[in-house]
Amino acid sequence: MRYRAVIFDLDGVICHTDKYHYMAWKQVADELGIYFDETINHRLRGVSRMESFEIILERFDGVMSGEEKIQYTTKKNEVYKELLKNMTPKDLPDEVRDTLSALREKGLKLAIGSSSKNAGFILGQLGLGDYFDAVSDGNNITHSKPDPEVFVKAAQFLEENPKDCLVVEDAKAGLEAAKAGGMECAAVGDAVSCGLATWNLASFSELRTVVE
């Protein structure tokens, strides 16, 4: 086996919550009179909540205090979590579920490495609450991707050497984080075009052959 463990980003890899993020940020932006569209939303992928808000505020005509920023990012998260209640195990693609099972059968450890503080809630909604051997998320890190902290901690939780772990990512910042942490990485979706990954996957199920 080429690896001993696989660490997955959550949003955009295991599931897709982009539409919920967009709807929640759109509500906050509209309240502040800030122009916000899908293109701007795309820039928020893989970065922390506060960093996302700073990107949105690039179009804000005014000055906002740190306290107000916390108030608005908290509101965004409350709206987002309400929307996430619409998620069910049906939102977990069959290809993802089958591939995860196949990797586990091969004896690989599986972990989540996500900047989201809602990772645990999302996994529960998908029926994956206790599925992963470790979850490293926004609740146990101080630096967001492209800093490698979230993946380094995931490897520590798994008690594995970073060089024996494969990271699966859909964002450039995530691939950069994996490489900075000394890990090989597999790109899915938009991340394939970055040219940074060890493996570029045309489909999630290709992981079955990549790990051999």
Disulfide bonds with the S-S distance in Angstrom:
none
